[in-house]
């Protein structure tokens, strides 16, 4: 199969796509809406979309794939391998399908791609630059290296920095990619369950909302499941983490006594003190509501901090 492309054009469009992506991702988490990716951007008068129904995607303006995607409900077993590389499945079972041949050529040329990891339906973590660095016909998959876990190296190259440093960097980046994906998925699921509002004050500005852990993610039972989280605005997340606020297993908010009776300005009065005795907003699905046992443990820590 002969693939037709202009190498310099391939590089220029990729650079434009990466620059556009950097302006579109939400905050520091690298998450972008599918509708935005489908709309894409214009390059020399032509529209360039970055995603489609197929996992390996080549926009019309290019001759080679620009992105690879793992959807939230993907039938493919894309995973992180023991070698700290993403193992991305072929399209279908034919190694010589046009999409698979395209990725093989991208690998040969050392061209960068974007990797989109579906967190929840319609929301994707964008990771770039990603490079195809291995081809495993026996298991029908490619090895993918994510160079900087986020932003592009203008050189478009894999640099030889010494074997030890290279291995450490590869392990660090793989760990960082996994961490970002897990945290991003947790945030998206929690905010969706709480209808994108703060469980304490009902603030609905998404850029000011966090997914707060009840049991910290560093603890033994701090799994990134919705029932171990609450959607909180930045103020109330910080107050909850620092045990200024506690939530009883009955979902009632309590304010630490010294904060409750402190005299300060309107922010303290309305932002914290006014929450005393209020019930939090909880998800409509019972399975997604805060786990009462976890709340109990956290509330005991809150009470333990009262002097």
C-alpha positions as CSV (number, residue, x, y, z in Angstrom):
1,X,0.0,0.0,0.0
2,X,1.4,3.4,-1.1
3,X,0.6,6.4,1.2
4,X,0.8,9.8,-0.4
5,X,1.9,12.7,1.8
6,X,4.1,15.8,2.0
7,X,6.4,15.5,5.0
8,X,6.8,19.2,5.5
9,X,3.1,19.7,5.3
10,X,2.5,16.9,7.8
11,X,4.9,18.7,10.3
12,X,3.3,22.1,9.8
13,X,-0.2,20.9,10.3
14,X,0.8,19.0,13.4
15,X,2.5,22.1,14.9
16,X,-0.7,24.1,14.2
17,X,-2.8,21.4,15.8
18,X,-0.7,21.3,19.0
19,X,-0.8,25.1,19.3
20,X,-4.5,25.1,18.9
21,X,-4.9,22.3,21.4
22,X,-2.9,24.2,24.0
23,X,-5.4,27.0,23.7
24,X,-8.4,24.7,24.1
25,X,-7.7,22.4,27.0
26,X,-9.5,23.3,30.2
27,X,-7.0,24.6,32.8
28,X,-4.1,22.4,33.8
29,X,-5.8,19.1,33.4
30,X,-5.6,18.8,29.7
31,X,-9.3,17.9,29.3
32,X,-11.2,18.9,26.2
33,X,-14.8,18.4,25.0
34,X,-15.4,16.1,22.1
35,X,-17.6,18.7,20.4
36,X,-14.6,21.1,20.3
37,X,-12.4,18.4,18.8
38,X,-15.0,17.7,16.1
39,X,-15.2,21.4,15.3
40,X,-11.5,21.7,15.1
41,X,-9.6,24.6,13.6
42,X,-8.9,26.1,10.2
43,X,-5.5,25.8,8.5
44,X,-4.9,27.7,5.3
45,X,-8.7,27.8,4.7
46,X,-9.4,24.2,5.4
47,X,-11.0,22.8,8.5
48,X,-9.0,20.3,10.5
49,X,-10.8,18.1,13.0
50,X,-8.9,16.0,15.5
51,X,-11.1,13.1,16.3
52,X,-13.7,10.7,14.7
53,X,-15.5,7.5,15.4
54,X,-12.4,5.6,14.6
55,X,-9.6,5.3,17.0
56,X,-6.8,6.1,14.5
57,X,-7.7,9.3,12.8
58,X,-6.4,11.1,9.7
59,X,-8.0,14.4,8.8
60,X,-8.7,15.0,5.1
61,X,-5.9,17.6,5.0
62,X,-3.2,15.1,5.9
63,X,-1.9,11.9,4.4
64,X,-1.0,10.3,7.7
65,X,-2.8,9.9,11.1
66,X,-2.8,12.8,13.4
67,X,-4.4,11.3,16.5
68,X,-5.2,8.0,18.3
69,X,-8.1,7.7,20.8
70,X,-9.2,5.3,23.5
71,X,-12.9,5.9,24.0
72,X,-14.5,5.7,27.4
73,X,-16.2,2.5,26.3
74,X,-13.5,1.2,24.0
75,X,-13.7,-2.4,22.8
76,X,-9.9,-2.4,22.6
77,X,-7.6,-3.3,25.5
78,X,-5.4,-0.2,25.3
79,X,-3.2,-0.3,28.4
80,X,0.2,0.6,29.9
81,X,2.7,-2.2,29.3
82,X,5.5,-3.4,31.6
83,X,7.9,-1.4,29.5
84,X,6.1,1.9,30.6
85,X,4.8,2.3,27.1
86,X,1.1,2.6,26.2
87,X,0.1,-0.4,24.2
88,X,-2.4,0.8,21.6
89,X,-4.4,-1.8,19.7
90,X,-4.4,-2.1,15.9
91,X,-7.5,-1.2,14.0
92,X,-9.1,-4.6,13.5
93,X,-7.0,-7.7,13.0
94,X,-5.4,-6.9,9.6
95,X,-1.9,-5.5,10.2
96,X,-2.1,-4.0,6.7
97,X,-5.3,-2.1,7.2
98,X,-4.7,1.4,5.9
99,X,-4.9,2.9,9.4
100,X,-2.3,0.5,10.8
101,X,0.0,1.1,7.8
102,X,-0.4,4.8,8.4
103,X,0.7,4.5,12.1
104,X,3.7,2.4,11.0
105,X,4.7,5.2,8.6
106,X,4.3,7.8,11.3
107,X,6.7,5.6,13.5
108,X,9.2,5.4,10.7
109,X,9.3,9.1,10.2
110,X,9.3,9.9,13.9
111,X,6.2,12.2,13.6
112,X,4.3,13.2,16.7
113,X,0.6,12.4,17.4
114,X,-2.0,13.4,19.9
115,X,-3.4,10.7,22.2
116,X,-6.9,11.2,23.4
117,X,-8.0,9.2,26.4
118,X,-11.8,9.1,27.0
119,X,-12.6,9.9,30.7
120,X,-16.4,10.0,30.4
121,X,-18.6,10.1,27.3
122,X,-17.8,13.3,25.5
123,X,-14.7,14.3,27.6
124,X,-11.1,13.5,26.7
125,X,-7.7,13.9,28.2
126,X,-5.4,15.2,25.5
127,X,-1.8,14.1,25.7
128,X,0.8,15.2,23.3
129,X,3.3,14.7,21.7
130,X,2.9,10.9,21.5
131,X,5.2,8.8,19.4
132,X,4.7,5.4,17.9
133,X,7.9,3.6,19.0
134,X,7.1,-0.1,18.5
135,X,5.0,-2.4,16.3
136,X,3.9,-5.8,17.6
137,X,2.1,-7.7,14.9
138,X,1.9,-10.8,17.1
139,X,-0.3,-9.1,19.6
140,X,-1.8,-6.6,17.1
141,X,-0.6,-3.5,18.9
142,X,1.7,-0.5,18.8
143,X,3.9,0.9,21.6
144,X,3.3,4.5,22.2
145,X,5.7,6.9,24.1
146,X,4.3,10.1,25.6
147,X,7.3,12.4,25.6
148,X,6.3,15.2,27.9
149,X,2.9,14.2,29.2
150,X,1.3,17.3,27.8
151,X,3.1,19.7,25.6
152,X,5.0,19.5,22.4
153,X,8.8,19.6,21.9
154,X,9.2,21.8,18.8
155,X,12.1,19.6,17.7
156,X,9.7,16.7,17.1
157,X,12.5,14.3,18.1
158,X,13.3,11.6,20.6
159,X,16.6,12.8,22.2
160,X,19.4,10.5,23.3
161,X,20.1,11.7,26.9
162,X,21.8,8.6,28.2
163,X,20.4,5.2,29.0
164,X,19.9,5.7,32.8
165,X,18.4,9.2,32.4
166,X,16.2,8.0,29.5
167,X,14.8,5.1,31.5
168,X,14.1,7.3,34.5
169,X,12.4,9.9,32.3
170,X,10.3,7.2,30.6
171,X,9.1,5.8,33.9
172,X,8.4,9.3,35.3
173,X,6.4,10.3,32.2
174,X,4.4,7.0,32.2
175,X,3.6,7.5,35.9
176,X,2.6,11.1,35.3
177,X,0.3,10.1,32.3
178,X,-1.4,7.5,34.4
179,X,-1.8,9.9,37.3
180,X,-3.3,12.6,35.1
181,X,-5.7,10.1,33.5
182,X,-6.9,8.7,36.8
183,X,-7.3,12.2,38.4
184,X,-9.0,13.5,35.3
185,X,-11.5,10.6,35.1
186,X,-12.2,11.0,38.9
187,X,-12.9,14.7,38.5
188,X,-15.1,14.3,35.4
189,X,-17.2,11.5,37.1
190,X,-17.6,13.3,40.3
191,X,-18.6,16.7,38.8
192,X,-21.0,14.9,36.5
193,X,-22.6,13.1,39.4
194,X,-23.1,16.4,41.3
195,X,-24.5,18.1,38.2
196,X,-21.4,20.4,38.0
197,X,-22.1,22.3,41.2
198,X,-20.5,22.6,44.7
199,X,-22.1,20.2,47.1
200,X,-21.9,22.9,49.8
201,X,-22.8,26.1,48.2
202,X,-24.2,25.1,44.8
203,X,-21.7,27.3,42.8
204,X,-21.9,26.2,39.2
205,X,-18.7,27.6,37.6
206,X,-16.9,24.6,36.4
207,X,-13.5,26.2,36.4
208,X,-13.8,26.8,40.1
209,X,-14.9,23.2,41.0
210,X,-12.7,20.4,42.2
211,X,-13.3,16.7,42.9
212,X,-12.5,16.5,46.6
213,X,-11.5,13.1,48.1
214,X,-13.2,12.1,51.3
215,X,-10.5,9.5,52.1
216,X,-7.3,11.0,50.7
217,X,-6.0,9.3,47.5
218,X,-2.7,8.7,49.3
219,X,-4.5,6.6,51.9
220,X,-5.0,2.8,51.7
221,X,-8.8,3.1,50.9
222,X,-8.5,6.3,48.9
223,X,-9.8,4.8,45.6
224,X,-10.8,7.3,42.9
225,X,-14.5,6.2,42.9
226,X,-17.4,8.7,42.9
227,X,-18.6,7.6,46.4
228,X,-15.2,8.7,47.7
229,X,-15.6,12.2,46.3
230,X,-17.6,15.4,46.5
231,X,-17.8,18.2,44.0
232,X,-16.6,21.3,45.9
233,X,-15.6,24.8,45.0
234,X,-12.0,25.8,45.6
235,X,-12.9,27.6,48.9
236,X,-14.9,24.7,50.4
237,X,-12.4,22.1,49.1
238,X,-9.6,23.9,50.9
239,X,-11.7,24.3,54.1
240,X,-12.7,20.6,54.0
241,X,-9.2,19.4,53.5
242,X,-7.9,21.5,56.4
243,X,-10.7,20.3,58.7
244,X,-12.3,23.7,59.0
245,X,-15.5,22.0,57.8
246,X,-16.8,18.5,58.5
247,X,-19.6,16.5,57.0
248,X,-21.4,14.1,59.3
249,X,-22.5,10.7,57.8
250,X,-26.0,12.1,57.7
251,X,-24.7,14.7,55.2
252,X,-25.0,17.6,57.5
253,X,-22.2,20.2,57.5
254,X,-20.5,21.4,60.6
255,X,-18.1,24.3,61.1
256,X,-15.2,24.1,63.5
257,X,-16.2,26.1,66.6
258,X,-13.4,28.6,66.6
259,X,-14.2,29.4,62.9
260,X,-18.0,29.4,63.7
261,X,-17.6,32.1,66.4
262,X,-14.8,34.1,64.8
263,X,-15.7,37.7,63.9
264,X,-14.4,38.7,60.5
265,X,-15.8,40.0,57.2
266,X,-18.8,38.8,55.1
267,X,-16.7,36.1,53.3
268,X,-16.3,34.2,56.5
269,X,-19.9,34.8,57.6
270,X,-21.5,33.7,54.4
271,X,-18.8,31.4,52.9
272,X,-18.2,29.2,56.0
273,X,-20.2,30.1,59.1
274,X,-23.5,30.1,57.2
275,X,-23.0,26.4,56.3
276,X,-23.4,25.2,59.9
277,X,-26.3,22.7,60.0
278,X,-26.9,22.7,56.2
279,X,-27.1,19.5,54.3
280,X,-24.9,18.9,51.3
281,X,-26.3,18.3,47.8
282,X,-25.9,14.7,46.9
283,X,-26.1,12.8,43.5
284,X,-29.4,11.4,42.5
285,X,-28.0,7.9,42.1
286,X,-27.6,6.3,45.5
287,X,-24.4,4.4,44.5
288,X,-22.7,7.7,43.7
289,X,-23.5,9.4,47.1
290,X,-20.7,9.9,49.6
291,X,-19.9,6.6,51.4
292,X,-21.1,6.9,55.0
293,X,-18.3,4.9,56.4
294,X,-15.7,7.1,54.8
295,X,-17.6,10.2,55.9
296,X,-17.6,8.8,59.4
297,X,-13.8,8.4,59.4
298,X,-13.3,11.8,58.1
299,X,-15.8,13.4,60.5
300,X,-13.9,11.7,63.4
301,X,-10.7,13.4,62.2
302,X,-12.6,16.7,62.1
303,X,-13.8,16.2,65.6
304,X,-10.3,15.2,66.7
305,X,-9.0,18.6,65.4
306,X,-11.4,20.5,67.7
307,X,-9.6,21.8,70.8
